[in-house]
Amino acid sequence: MNDRTRKSDSGGKGGRSKGRRGGKSGNWYERHVGDVHVRRAQDEGYRSRASYKLAEIDQRDALVRNGARVLELGAAPGGWTQYLVERVGPEGIVVASDLLEMDAIAGVEFVQGDFTEQATADRIEHAIGEAGADVVLSDMAPNLTGVASTDQARSMALAELAMDMACSVLKPGGGFVVKVFQGESFDTYVRSLRSHFQHVKVRKPEASRSRSREVYLVATEHR
Ligand SMILES: C[S@@+](CC[C@H](N)C(=O)[O-])C[C@H]1O[C@@H](n2cnc3c(N)ncnc32)[C@H](O)[C@@H]1O
């Protein structure tokens, strides 16, 4: 594996910030509870509204097939994982990973650890095994500081590592979905993706809040 900026021991940070959006009095909380996708996720038993972003991408780009072997990075609390398990069915494999703990989902192998650490990457590669993956997805997002340039740089660092992992474990012809924040080095990242995949598309799912700078890159036909 190309290990660009991976750490070799523990101590890394990541995960979701409780800072700006943790208090129930803030605007974020009001937006969140009033959000149609949040209410729908609650009604339909999904752990997060994020399930609908993936569903929209998958329905458009037909990425996840019955029986597929899937690796998911940044999985907690598990909204995407729930969707993926349903899509791959009993013949498929889902390996999910996150810095945070995640309540178990039947049929999913979960690897907990900081993805920027080499030891975690090694455990993930071991879990996916020699047969490799048909699809790799990353919804990882760093702790948000509120400083756009910092958040974008941290997000891009995770996206770089996710691309390295995808290139390491994907079968030829496989697909990769990664969340990135638009800004500096976005174009460079897309160019790099294009050197590894035949097709690269930018997707902004309807369930992704429009003010957010997040987009998803959907890369298909791994070379
Ligand atoms: C937007 S959430 C993922 C939501 C998930 N897709 C869902 O549907 O429920 C982003 C996740 O990235 C994880 N994350 C951030 N930095 C990470 C790191 N260095 N290693 C592993 N996971 C990380 C966070 O812990 C968080 O759970």
The ligand as an SDF file (V2000), in Angstrom:
LIG
                    3D

 27 29  0  0  0  0  0  0  0  0999 V2000
  -20.3590   11.7480    8.0430 C   0  0  0  0  0  0  0  0  0  0  0  0
  -19.8580   10.5010    9.1730 S   0  0  0  0  0  0  0  0  0  0  0  0
  -20.2920    9.0160    8.3310 C   0  0  0  0  0  0  0  0  0  0  0  0
  -21.7640    8.7430    8.3030 C   0  0  0  0  0  0  0  0  0  0  0  0
  -22.0620    7.3910    7.7360 C   0  0  0  0  0  0  0  0  0  0  0  0
  -21.7700    7.3290    6.3020 N   0  0  0  0  0  0  0  0  0  0  0  0
  -23.5170    7.0050    7.9190 C   0  0  0  0  0  0  0  0  0  0  0  0
  -24.2030    6.8080    6.9430 O   0  0  0  0  0  0  0  0  0  0  0  0
  -23.9600    6.8520    9.0520 O   0  0  0  0  0  0  0  0  0  0  0  0
  -18.1310   10.5610    9.0010 C   0  0  0  0  0  0  0  0  0  0  0  0
  -17.3940    9.4950    9.7760 C   0  0  0  0  0  0  0  0  0  0  0  0
  -15.9940    9.5630    9.4660 O   0  0  0  0  0  0  0  0  0  0  0  0
  -15.3060    9.0610   10.5840 C   0  0  0  0  0  0  0  0  0  0  0  0
  -13.8980    9.4130   10.5600 N   0  0  0  0  0  0  0  0  0  0  0  0
  -13.3460   10.6450   10.5410 C   0  0  0  0  0  0  0  0  0  0  0  0
  -12.0170   10.5840   10.6000 N   0  0  0  0  0  0  0  0  0  0  0  0
  -11.7060    9.2600   10.6300 C   0  0  0  0  0  0  0  0  0  0  0  0
  -10.4900    8.5550   10.7030 C   0  0  0  0  0  0  0  0  0  0  0  0
   -9.3160    9.1940   10.7590 N   0  0  0  0  0  0  0  0  0  0  0  0
  -10.5220    7.2090   10.7350 N   0  0  0  0  0  0  0  0  0  0  0  0
  -11.7140    6.5550   10.6810 C   0  0  0  0  0  0  0  0  0  0  0  0
  -12.9120    7.1690   10.6160 N   0  0  0  0  0  0  0  0  0  0  0  0
  -12.9070    8.5170   10.5970 C   0  0  0  0  0  0  0  0  0  0  0  0
  -16.0330    9.6940   11.7510 C   0  0  0  0  0  0  0  0  0  0  0  0
  -15.7840    9.0200   12.9600 O   0  0  0  0  0  0  0  0  0  0  0  0
  -17.4920    9.6440   11.3020 C   0  0  0  0  0  0  0  0  0  0  0  0
  -18.1850    8.5710   11.8790 O   0  0  0  0  0  0  0  0  0  0  0  0
  1  2  1  0
  2  3  1  0
  2 10  1  0
  3  4  1  0
  4  5  1  0
  5  6  1  0
  5  7  1  0
  7  8  2  0
  7  9  1  0
 10 11  1  0
 11 12  1  0
 11 26  1  0
 12 13  1  0
 13 14  1  0
 13 24  1  0
 14 15  1  0
 14 23  1  0
 15 16  2  0
 16 17  1  0
 17 18  1  0
 17 23  2  0
 18 19  1  0
 18 20  2  0
 20 21  1  0
 21 22  2  0
 22 23  1  0
 24 25  1  0
 24 26  1  0
 26 27  1  0
M  CHG  2   2   1   9  -1
M  END
$$$$
